[in-house]
């Protein structure tokens, strides 16, 4: 069987649909999706917003209202296609912009998915050593089918949404 390789854009769309169509339900109800989403000086290819308040039938809603906190959460996605210098400095800047957005919008958690076909050895350890518990970072090398994640609960869990 001859398998056709997906573009970085197609990989992002696949993850976006997966989160929006209830695969992300264990952590949040993602209900809004934006393309080319700008946060200060940085533009993300995809941004998905949601909250932890579960929708569903009457009993599910009552349970959710009484027992679950309603935290705002987000998922930022970007490809490295248009980034000239993809390095530690760039990732640090992206994380700073996300933290700023989270603070301004009272978000509790966020994820950053980075899709690339570039060589990732130089930044692999940097990503693995990110310990911020409010942002999960996942680097997806679609060429080698390698998935690297930050060393946080959110990073480890977000890795499960990537199916290459």
ZIKAJO-V143576 format. One line per field, one symbol per residue. ss: DSSP state (a for helix, b for strand, c for the rest). psi: psi as a letter, one per 40 degrees, with the letter a starting at -180 (. if undefined). burial: 1 if it has 24 or more other C-alpha atoms within 12 Angstrom, else 0. Layout:
ss: ???
psi: ???
burial: ???
//
This chain:
ss: cccccccaaaaaaaaaaaaaccaaaaccbbbbbbbbbbbccbbbbbbbbbbccccccaaaaaaaaaaccccbbbbbbbbccccccccaaaaaaaaaaaaaaaaaccbbbbbbbbbbccccaaaaaaaaccccccbbbbbbbccccbbbbcccaaaaaaaaaccc
psi: hhhhhiidddddddddddddfededddighehhiifhhhbehhidihhiaiehhiaiddddddddddhigihiihhiiiedehdghadddddddddddddddddefidiiihhhhieiheddedddddeheheehhhhhhhddefhhhiigidddddddeehh.
burial: 00000001101110110011000100111110100010100111111111111100000000000000001111111111000001000010011011101100001111111111110100110111010101111111110001111111111111111101
//
